[in-house]
Amino acid sequence: MKIWVDADACPKPVKDILFRLAERIEIMVTLVANQGMRLPDSPFIKLIQVGHGADVADDEIINMCEAGDLIITADIPLAARVVEKEAHALDPRGKVYDKNNIGQILSMRNFMDELRGSGVETGGPNSFGQKERFKFANELDKFITQR
């Protein structure tokens, strides 16, 4: 199993948790991003920098991941593609996406996108804080211990 990170919008505290995990259990963590970023010097952490454009990083993750891998992403359409490929998806806020919930989550996301497109103010997510970091760390730990 490998861990793939949709890294451009991934919060730094989540990356830090993943970096520590990579070293502790010697698991490969690959960040996929449109821009360069500094990473710890580790044989278990790498960056794949892709070109700019819509879904370029998402397509790279889908092409590289395999069934059973874990993908860290807040991108719901990417999470749906991951689940379809029989890999696992986890939001940086600790929400697990799976075959039982991804259809409903994707439908709600599309509905909210339509509302925003018609000019309705829907607000954005709350700021990322200690609560979200803790929930992510707990879900990640559950996932790793089950493997």
PyMOL commands that set and color helices and strands:
alter all, ss='L'
color gray80, all
select helices_A, chain A and resi 12-25+56-64+76-84+102-117+130-146
alter helices_A, ss='H'
color red, helices_A
select strands_A, chain A and resi 3-6+29-33+45-49+70-72+88-90+96-97
alter strands_A, ss='S'
color yellow, strands_A
deselect
rebuild
show_as cartoon
